[in-house]
Amino acid sequence: MDEKGLGAKLQAARQAAGLTQQQLCHEASLSFSTLTKIERGAIKAPSIFTIQAIASALGVSLDTLVGHRTASPTERQLQTTRSGAKFIYFDVNGCLIHFYQRAFAKIATDTGTAPDIIETAYLHYNDDVCRGEMTMEEFNVKLAKRLGVSQIRWQDYYQEIVEPIVEMQDLAEWTAEHYKIGLLTNIMPGLLDSLLAAGKLPNIKYDAVIDSSQVGAIKPEARIFEAAQTQAGFKPEEIMLIDDSRANLIAAEKQGWHVMWFDDSHAGEAVDRVRAALQPA
């Protein structure tokens, strides 16, 4: 089914259920802009999670709503962007998901600790644990001590507050149909696997996954980009990084990569810019 056919079928199913777009957005926990773009065919490949959320909100099965539409990875017709990129790396935190800032507020409520103290304590150890130089258990002990509480499990707060950036995850799904694709993330040990297992990242076949805690280096350090290039198997000028950190993008550009900045505070506009950069030559 093409994107216009999918959009028309979703619209018909919504209307048959007697729901307005606003009501369906509320029931499916989608942004209004995402739903309207799907219905008019502007989003070419909505993620399976987005379609499943719509199907659940409408009270129908996924197959009833759209039928089988997942393409085999072997069916990809690999493309090259107009700037020459063939392999696309996506950042995770702040790019594919809204991440840890909201956890600070939750911890403040639970512990009675001032948010600035929590954030300062977190940042004091964050680089070490993301490099894998400190275990999650060690991080939790040190964080609890600085906050003056008996114990804390950062990973539980992280998993609870993480929310997909739906528009960006839809774009990642589309990207995987046209390019080699990978994840390149500064993240604590075990959290990337937990996100994938929980379905909070796009369920696609990644051609490379660069987890800072396993590489032993974090962005913007040169070593993590060197590891990422090796896993990608492409020349620097054939790789693009999409990231929310300007420091990381500058470092990638120094390696000879193409870069695109993603601003999650204006996700819709940012996705449109990134999608334009990813259009095949």
N, C-alpha and C positions, 0 to 999 in steps of 0.2 A: 504493500500500500504506500503511495507517495504521500508527501507531507500535506497536500491539500485534501486528499481523500481521508487521511487520518483526522485532520482538523474538522472536516465536515461530519465525520462519524461521531467524534466526541461531542460536537455541538448538538447533533441530533439526539444523542443519548442524554445529554444534560437537559434538553428541552422536554424530552419524553419523561424525565424524572420530575419535571416541574420546578427546576432550580434555575435561578438567575446565575450569571457569572459570579457575582459577589457571594452568593450563597455556596456555590460549589467551591470557590476559593477557601471559604471558611471551613467547610467540611473536610477538604483535602489538604488543608494547611499549605496552600500555594499562594504565591503573589498574584495579584490581579493581572499584572503585565505578562507574566508567564502563561497564564491560561489564555489570555486574548491572543497572544502570539501563536500558541499551539493551534487554536481554532481557526486562525486565518492563514496558517501554513508558514508563518515566518520562522518558527523553530522547526528545522528540518528533521531532527532526530531527538525527540524528548527521551530522557532516560527511562529505563524500564521501571524505576522507582516512582517517577512522576506519574506515569500511566497507571501503575498499580494503585497509587494513592487516589487517582481520579476514579478508577474502577471501584475501589472500596467505598468511596464516598457516594457513588451512584448505586451501590448494592448489586453490582454485576461482576462476573469473572473477567479476568484479563482477556482470555480468549474470546469471550462473548463481545467484549468491547472492540478489540482491534485484531484479534487473531494472532497467529505467530508472526513475529516481525524481526527476530534477532538473526542477524546475518553471521555466517561462519567467518572467523578471522581469515580463512584462506580465500575468501571472496573479495578481500580488500583490493581495490585498484589504487595502489600507492601513488601519491601526488607530490608535487613540489610547490611551495608557496612562490609568489611572485618575487620575493626577496631571496629565494634559494634554499629555504629550510625544508628538510625532509623528515627530521625527528623533532618532536615537540615534547618538552618537559613541562609539566604542571607542578607548581608548588601546591602544598596541601593546606596548611593553616593560613587562613586569611585569603585563600584563593579558591579552593574547592569547598572549604567549610568555614563558618564563623567559629572562632575558637576561644582561647582561654580568658580573655578579658572579663567575660561574664562570670567566670568561675571565681574571680576575686570578690565580686559582690556577694556571691552565695557563701563563700567561706567567711566573709565579714559578718554576715547575718548569723551563721551557725556558731561562730566562735566569739563574737563580740569584739573582734580585732579591727582596728582602723584599716580601711582598704589600702592606704599608702604603705603601711607597714607590711601588709601581705604582698603587695606587688614588689616592694624592695627586696623582701626575703626571697621571693620566687626568682627574681632576676639575678640575685647573688649567685645562685647555683645552676641556673638554667643552662648555660653553655656547657658546663661540665657534664651534666646528665645527658644532654643532647649529643655530646661527643661519645657517650658510652663510658666516660671515665668515672662515672658514679652510677650505682644501681638505683632503681626506683625506690628500693627499701631504704637505702642510705639517704636519698633525697627526701623522702617522707619524714625520716627521723630528724634530719637537720631543719626541715621546714617547720615541723611541729615544735622543735626547741625554740626557734626564733619567734614563733607566734605565741609561745607560752601555753601550749595545749599538750595533752598527754599523747595524742596520736592524730594523724591525718593521712588520708590516701588521696593524693593529688589525682591519680588516674581515675578514681571514681567521680570526682567533680568534673574532670575533663570530659569523660564519656557522657555524663548527664547533660552538660550544657552545649555540646557540639551540635550544630545545625548545618545541614547541607546548604550551600549556595546553589540553589536549584538551577538558575540560568547557566552558571559556569559548569555544573556537572552535565547539563544537557549538551553544552558545547564540547566537553571532553568526550562524550559519547560520539558526537559527530566527528570529532577529530580522529578518533580511533578507526573510523571507517575509511579515512583518506590518507593517514600518515602513520608512521611509527610513533608510539607514544610512551611516555614514562612519567614516573613520579620522582620528584627531587625535593626532599623535605628535611628541615631541621626538626627533629622529633625525639621524644624520650623513648627509651627501650620498651618494646612491646606495644606501644600505642598505635602504630601504623597497622599492625596485624589485627588489633582490636577493632579499629575503624573498618577495615575491610570485612572482617567477620560479622560485624554488626550491620553491614550494608549501608554505611554512612559515606562511602566513596563509590564512584561509578563501578559497576560490576562488569568490567571489561578486561580483556587480556592485555596486560601491560608488557611492553617489550623490554622495559628496564625499570627497576625500582631502586632508588638510591635513598636509603635510610641513614641519616647522619650518625645514629647511635651504633650502627654496624660498620660504617666506613671509618669512624673515628675522627671525623672532621665535620665542621659545620659551614654553611654558607655565612659569610662571603669568602671563606678560606679557599685558596686555589686548589688544594688537594681534593676537595669534594667535587669540583668541576672536572678535574682530571679523571677521577673515578667514573663520573657520569659519562664523560666522552668515551671512555674505554668501553663501558657497558653498551652505550648506544651504537658504537661501531661506525660512526660517521665523522667526517671532517668537521672542525669547529664551525666553519661557515655554513654547514648544513644542519645545524642544531639551533633551536629556539627555546628560550626559557620564558615562561609566563609566571610572574611572581609579584607579590604585593610590596616587596622591600626594594627601595631604590639602591641601597648598598649592595644587595645581592645581584641586581641587574647590572650595575656598574662593573662588578667583579666578573660576571659572565661575559659582558661585552669586551672586557680586557682579554678574555680567553679567545675572542674571535666569534662568539655566538651572536645570534640575533636575539633581541629581548623585547618583551612587551610588559608594560606595567599594568597591574590589575588593582583597581581601587574598589574594595568591597563596600565602601560607604555609598557608592553610586554604581551598584552591580550591573544594572541594566545597561547604562551607557558604556561601562567598561567592557562588558561582554560584546557589545556591538563593535567596539574598536578592535578587540582581539579577533572576533570573527572575520572582520574585514582583512586583517593581516594574514589570516589563515586561508583565504581564498586561493585555490590552486592557480598556478600560472596558466 
